[in-house]
Amino acid sequence: MARDPEAINSALSELVQPEARGRLLALGLARGMVWTNGVVPEGVPERLSSTTLTPDLLDFGYGILALALELRDANRDRAADAQFQTNEALRVAAEAIESAVRRGDPNDGDQGRHLVISAAAFHLAGYAARSFSLLPLAALDRNLASHERCLAHLLRRDLIVLRSQIIQWHSDPAHSDDAVAGRLSDEDDEFYPEDAALIALNTEYHRALGLADTALRVGNRAIFDAAVAVLESVVSSAGEIGNVPIWWVATLTLHLLRDLWDQSLHVVLPSGPDIDVPARWNDLRRDFIALLGARKPPHIELWPSQIAAAKRATDPTDDLVIALPTSAGKTRIAELCILRALADERRTIYVTPLRALSAQVERVLARTFVPLGAAVTSLYGASGATLIDTETLASADIVVATPEKLDFALRQDTNVLDDVALIVFDEGHMIGVGSREIRYEVLIQRLLRRPDAANRRIVCLSAMFNPEDPFFKDFGDWLRSDEPGDSVHVQWRPTRQRFATLDWNARTSTGMLSFVDGEQPYVPRFISASPPQKRRQKPYPQNDKEFCICAANAFARDGHTVLVYFPQRNQVEPLASEFRKMSDQGYLLNVKVPKPEHLAVAKAIGREWLGDDHAAVRALEVGVGAHHGALPRPFLNAIEQLLDARKLSIVVASPTLAQGIDLACSVLIFRSLKRYEDGDWRPISLAEFSNVVGRAGRAYVDLDGIAVVPSFDSQSRSELHRLFKALIEKSRGQRLLSGLAQLIWRISEELREKLNVKKDAMLEYVLNQDDLWDDVRLAVAESADEDEEEGEDGLEKYLSDLDVALFSLVEPLETEVEELATTLDEILKDSLWKRTLARVNEDQRNLEVALLQSRASWLWRNMTETQRKACFYSGLGRKPGLFLHEQLDDLVEVLCDFQTAVVAEDGDSVAEAATKLAQRVMPERFFSVRKLPENWEDVLAEWVKGTAFSEILDGRKATDAQRTQAFIQDGVVFRLVWAAEAVRVQAIASDHPRHDELGDGPAFALTYGVPTVPAALLCQMGFSSRVGALWVTRQLAASFKDNEGLKEWLRENDAMLEDSEFWESEDHFLLWRHAAAPSGDEYPRLWNHKSYDVKAKWNAGIPTEGTLTRIIPGSGRAATVCAGDLSPLGTVQLPFDPHGAALDVSVDSSGQITINYFGTS
């Protein structure tokens, strides 16, 4: 008899409280963090060693699970808004069972079954990724019955294996009715009615799973209902005969399948004649679902975190603000929005804050949309917008770009967005006081103010929003232009987030791992000192650097992927070098070295770009990756690919990680929580901390993501722990304020300090000082601090950023100075800046407005319209913009010579022109790095001539080598390219008499470090060898000038390029093959629909025409022909490779099978 749902709900409400059963769940989770193979380390709290803890947890978990399932059944008869919430109870049940057995005694015969039940509970609670992570393949070998193994395969989405197992069950003669009847009638066979019932229940269970798989594959509700009916019968029969194991599995499977159906792409994505979508939508939707369903593992449903946003994705008028934690599925939402834009035959721009993230996003989107026939590309390079960039932006279906590249292109031609239906802003929290963040905010404001803004959808994705923050609502209202509707915010994470400290005890020579949340479990001897080895004379570790390395090795021991984070990029390579040193001394025994074939590409890149003796290359040889912004982009790509393929145990990374680079890990170790800025060590920002810790915990790999702060020095430990806990707490409530508002406030603070004005007198001072911005006291003071990271924070930078914002916002630029205040008020009336100011006090608001108007008026009074336009088109503030404009004739002449040299493929002349350009523009701080390497002119000359970068670094001391890397990546590829492109667009804007002589040559040479356009285009397509690109284009006399010409050249020379004997270097051939034909099944190619007619070998006669039939691939081209429940009907030999494709099948009256194939050619 069913119990009262209200009573069940009341009981569950008490049981899910942390205090339930004496905080039993917290104790179980605490033990789970510290025990291994059922053994609890010595010295842990006594309550974690209790022999009753495991049975208590199992009793607790199964009890809650049973109640939660009963409540879910009751919900089926209740309206959606009156249903009971069961997810929290299911999570508690799953965690209780998980903590009872995971990492427990591997010889426990019931461990596998409990893990499957726990995984199912996690899935029902909405944590499919945790469910997958709980069931590694090894767990499926732990004494599981066929039905339990089937459920495990379903939870893991091992649908290929699941189908094979279902077919195998149906094909086994021992499971036939005749065989069972024969055994029952054989008096000598110890086979009883309960054994026959068990086989019958299993057969029906397998049949139900086969039907459900078919329903989910084709989106057929009637077949799904049939599967449910069969499962309900299994549950009922199992209950009647008292078969508890099958009852649990069948019940959980029934609930699981209902969830899968409700969350499936077939159900969530609307289709049919009654919805308001373009004609292409239904076909695109069909192919999109089929494509995802053919992946390994198949993507057949959406996560709970994605459902709300997905249901709105198909409305092109609905601007979305999506706030989901890292790894919670934001990109899939973007893909659904892109699919809708493609259905309208309109284009998409996907904006990412970093070049590296652009490359990652391009790969992800290409994997989805290239098979569907869409062109996916990036705007390459760090700054500026070449002619090829502009063409790409105006034509490709999906373009990935940084804000700088998109902004620069829009300044040249606003019409490139005319047929763009969707703009996606990834990492949308990049609203702040930095230059990039200010440009990001201003770019969005300009897009919102375009006359055609209503024809274009904006989707903003981020993991950093706080829905309790009123400024978050302002942000959403701003992006949605105050249209009705809410932002989508879900706090769901695919993994648990845990924080811990690791403290060294010099007296006992041990390190204690202590978790700072929950029951605060600890491992007293997580690390122990190691005796001296080889030439070492002291035990290990001896200092905080060695302790950090020791910690990484200890976590690697438990199979974790470790990311060591250092806020200072100039400290990454020294730490990588120390890792190699400790490995050489024999102290990195737990770090797995990748196989040589896995490291081959990365090492080949490292040899050319860095040299065999470079710290990053030597660390890679022992399984440790190094990642920071000054390392060459090809090398970073290789590190990211190795980590993504789970080939690296440890990566040492810098702040590039905090800005969205997808370097997920199991354990994050903070090398420091501070960065050296403005002459002092300052805590990292809340946004940086939150984004970095979000990298800990890999979906579909980890159950827990752990962020750890190691402490070797006991004297500074208390302060470090306080800072860590403060960052944890405050990062959960960070605020999203207008970066422009923050910028102007910082300017006011700088002005007060430099001009010695009291805070309460500042407003009056600004209003009454017409010459405020000419005051000599505002002059810049140089910083020569060696510990300072490269940058130019301070008043000059802030003013430059404000100038860029003003030139970008004020339209038209010929506005009279007397009209500026009114114009600015109109331009910014609905801006994020205005919304932020509405929440501050009146004095601060008035001061911000006064400063903004004062600076704008000063700019307009002191600059001509031509000068303002020069700054606008080049995306520069007043000082750097005028610096170029005032010597425009000379700079145009240099760039014309530069272009001529590139066209002539004259390396020496290219080097001479590049050096002249640098000498002319680098006196302006914006176009230079603060710490130049020795003989920087030689570095630049050899760079553009295509000399191997390792040769450029050769012989330089460590500090100078780092400066050389930073000079090329920041000073040349970013700043000098910006200068070159800025001069070009200023010349065009001013109709300079020689502007027609300018071209992409200088930008290509400076960006890719080669003196010819063909070599640069090869580098742009992904060929990681500059030397090889220059050699092969000269060897084959390449003369192409654009991407179409490149494609034709590749076709003409394919045979030669694929011949290893042709290449002068094994490394060059290896890197060419990696660029031209990437390995792996995920390299995107166009998918096509084809039809095949084949003859089958039927088992027992031809099925009735119209019988639901499926083709299940076997080995090679052999396949099994199955009914809808996956019972075998026959076999067939296919004329194509069926693996990885979507197959729809029909049978005619003659037994001929028609297969509709959707896959690669």
NORDA-V965797 format. One record per backbone hydrogen bond with DSSP energy under -1.0 kcal/mol. CO is the residue of the C=O (numbers start at 1). NH is the residue of the N-H. Records with the same first field share a line. If there is no record, write none. Layout:
CO->NH / NH
//
This chain:
4->8
5->9
6->10
7->11
8->12
9->13
10->14
11->15
12->16
14->17
17->20
19->22
20->24
23->27
24->28
25->29
26->30
27->31
28->32
31->34 / 35
36->39
39->36
41->44
45->48
46->49
52->56
53->57
54->58
55->59
56->60
57->61
58->62
59->63
60->64
61->65
62->66
63->67
64->68
65->69
66->70
67->71
68->72
69->73
70->74
71->75
74->77
75->78
79->82
86->90
87->91
88->92
89->93
90->94
91->95
92->96
93->97
94->98
95->99
97->101
98->102
101->104
103->38
105->108
108->111
110->114
111->115
112->116
113->117
114->118
115->119
116->120
117->121
118->122
119->123
120->124
121->125
122->127
123->126
127->131
128->132
129->133
130->134
132->135
136->139
137->140
138->141
139->142
141->143
145->149
146->150
147->151
148->152
149->153
150->154
151->155
152->156
153->158
157->159
158->162
159->163
160->164
161->165
162->166
163->167
164->168
165->169
166->170
167->171
168->172
172->175
173->176
176->180
177->181
178->182
179->183
180->184
181->185
186->189
189->191
192->195 / 196
193->197
194->198
195->199
196->200
197->201
198->202
199->203
200->204
201->205
202->206
203->207
204->208
205->209
206->210
207->211
208->212
209->213
210->214
211->215
212->216
213->217
214->218
215->219 / 220
220->224
221->225
222->226
223->227
224->228
225->229
226->230
227->231
228->232
229->233
230->234
231->235
232->236
233->237
234->238
235->239
236->240
237->241
238->243
242->244
243->247
244->248
245->249
246->250
247->251
248->252
249->253
250->254
251->255
252->256
253->257
254->258
255->259
256->260
257->261
258->262
259->263
261->264
263->302
264->268
265->269
275->277
278->281
280->284
281->285
282->286
283->287
284->288
285->289
286->290
287->291
288->292
289->293
292->295 / 299
300->265
303->306 / 307
306->310
307->311
309->312
312->315
315->318
320->460
321->488
322->462
323->490
325->328
330->334
331->335
332->336
333->337
334->338
335->339
336->340
337->341
338->342
339->343
340->344
341->346
342->345
347->421 / 422
348->399
349->424
350->401
351->426
354->358
355->359
356->360
357->361
358->362
359->363
360->364
361->365
362->366
363->367
364->368
365->369
366->370
369->374
370->373
371->1087
375->398
377->400
386->390
387->391
388->392
389->393
390->394
392->395 / 396
397->348
398->377
399->350
400->379
401->352
402->406
403->407
404->408
405->409
406->410
407->411
409->413
413->416
415->418
417->420
419->347
421->457
422->349
423->459
424->351
425->461
427->430
429->431
434->438
435->439
436->440
437->441
438->442
439->443
440->444
441->445
442->446
443->447
444->448
445->449
450->453
452->455
453->456
457->423
458->320
459->425
460->322
461->428
462->324
466->469
469->472 / 473
470->474
471->475
472->476
473->477
474->478
475->479
476->480
477->482
478->481
480->483
488->323
496->705
498->707
499->516
500->709
501->514
502->711
503->512
505->509 / 510
509->529
510->505
511->526 / 527
512->503
513->523
514->501
517->520
521->515
523->513 / 526
527->511
530->540
533->536
540->530
543->547
544->548
545->549
546->550
547->551
548->552
549->553
550->554
551->555
552->556
553->557
555->560
556->559
561->666 / 667
562->651
563->669
564->653
565->671
568->571
569->572
571->575
572->576
573->577
574->578
575->579
576->580
577->581
578->582
579->583
580->584
581->585
582->587
583->586
588->591
595->598 / 599
599->603
600->604
601->605
602->606
603->607
604->608
605->609
606->610 / 611
608->950
611->614
614->618
615->619
616->620
617->621
619->622 / 624
620->623
623->650
625->652
627->654
628->631
632->636
633->637
634->638
635->639
636->640
637->641
638->642
639->643
640->644
641->645
642->647
643->646
649->562
650->625
651->564
652->627
653->566
654->657
655->658
656->659
657->660
661->663
665->697
666->706
667->563
668->708
669->565
673->684
675->682
677->680
680->677
682->675
685->689
686->690
687->691
688->692
689->693
690->694
692->695
693->696
695->665
698->701 / 702
703->496
705->498
706->668
707->500
708->670
709->502
711->504
716->720
717->721
718->722
719->723
720->724
721->725
722->726
723->727
724->728
725->729
726->730
727->731
730->733
738->742
739->743
740->744
741->745
742->746
743->747
744->748
745->749
746->750
747->751
748->752
749->753
750->754
751->755
752->757
758->761
759->762
761->765
762->766
763->767
764->768
769->772
771->774
772->775
775->778
776->779
794->798
795->799
796->800
797->801
798->802
799->803
800->804
801->805
802->806
803->807
804->808
805->809
806->810
812->815
816->819
817->820
819->823
820->824
821->825
822->826
823->827
824->828
828->831
831->835
832->836
833->837
834->838
836->839
837->840
841->845
842->846
843->847
844->848
845->849
846->850
847->851
848->852
849->853
850->854
851->855
852->856
853->857
854->858
855->859
856->860
857->861
858->862
864->868
865->869
866->870
867->871
868->872
869->873
870->874
871->876
872->875
877->881
878->882
879->883
880->884
881->885
882->886
884->887
885->888
887->891
888->892
889->893
890->894
891->895
892->896
893->897
894->898
895->899
896->900
897->901
898->902
899->903
900->904
901->906
906->910
907->911
908->912
909->913
910->914
911->915
912->916
913->917
914->918
915->919
916->920
917->921
918->922
921->924
924->927
925->928
935->939
936->940
937->941
938->942
939->943
940->944
941->945
942->947
943->946
948->952
949->953
950->954
953->956
957->961
958->962
959->963
960->964
961->965
962->966
963->967
964->968
965->969
966->970 / 971
967->972
968->973
970->975
971->976
972->977
974->978
975->979
976->980
977->981
978->982
979->983
980->984
981->985
982->986
983->987
984->988
985->989
986->990
987->992
988->991
992->995
994->997
995->998
1000->1004
1001->1005
1002->1006
1003->1007
1004->1008
1005->1009
1012->1016
1013->1017
1014->1018
1015->1019
1016->1020
1017->1021
1018->1023
1019->1022
1025->1029
1026->1030
1027->1031
1028->1032
1029->1033
1030->1034
1031->1035
1032->1036
1033->1038
1034->1037
1042->1046
1043->1047
1044->1048
1045->1049
1046->1050
1047->1051
1048->1052
1049->1053
1053->1057
1054->1058
1056->1059
1059->1062
1065->1069
1066->1070
1067->1071
1068->1072
1069->1073
1070->1074
1071->1075
1072->1076
1073->1077
1088->1159
1090->1157
1092->1155
1094->1153
1097->1131
1104->1107
1110->1122
1112->1120
1115->1118
1117->1134
1118->1114
1119->1132
1120->1112
1121->1129 / 1130
1122->1110
1123->1126
1127->1123
1129->1099
1130->1121
1131->1097
1132->1119
1138->1141
1142->1158
1144->1156
1146->1154
1147->1106
1148->1151
1152->1148
1153->1094
1154->1146
1155->1092
1156->1144
1157->1090
1158->1142
1159->1088
//
